[in-house]
Amino acid sequence: MRENKMEASMWWIVAAVVLGGTAVALQAPVNAALARELGGPVPAAAVSFGVGFVVLLVIALVQGQGGAFLKLPQVPAWTLIGGCLGAWYVLTSVWGVSQLGVVTLVAALILGQMTAAMVIDATGALGVVAREVTPTRIASAGLVMAGLLLSRV
């Protein structure tokens, strides 16, 4: 019974992440439209981050987690690089979607994510539990690469 409950819970998480992927596909063209209106991808990415910051700040405050921000001076500096990585992601998405189209952009993003994820899994870097990189996982990245290539045909 407990195993079925854990599996059902996992599928809710997968569904939420799939919706996150949907947001990624929508975010790039929306931000590209914002870039056209503002005259450049960097201002659009900055506005996108600003709006996201306000939304997340409000959610944190509503959930009673506002005090967490007081811990910022104590966090290791390297952990703040996530914001830089997110900025790079948004900027390259805004810039790339008009040149590549949404399908090719998302396939390229997923290939980059899977490649980095396999290295992180294999090494246990950044505090994650090390996981074996199996031939099946390598094949899944290869299929994404094939999809990326096919999206340009």
Number of C-alpha atoms within 10 A of each C-alpha: 6 7 8 9 9 11 12 12 12 12 11 12 12 12 12 12 12 12 12 12 14 11 11 16 17 12 17 26 19 15 23 23 17 19 20 13 11 13 11 15 23 18 15 23 26 14 16 18 16 12 12 12 12 11 11 12 15 14 13 15 12 10 9 10 12 13 10 10 10 8 8 11 8 7 9 8 9 7 9 11 10 10 11 10 11 13 17 14 15 24 22 17 26 27 21 20 20 14 11 15 14 20 15 19 23 20 19 20 18 17 21 14 12 18 16 12 15 19 15 18 18 16 16 15 12 9 9 11 12 14 13 13 15 11 9 9 14 14 11 14 19 15 13 19 17 13 16 20 13 11 16 10 5
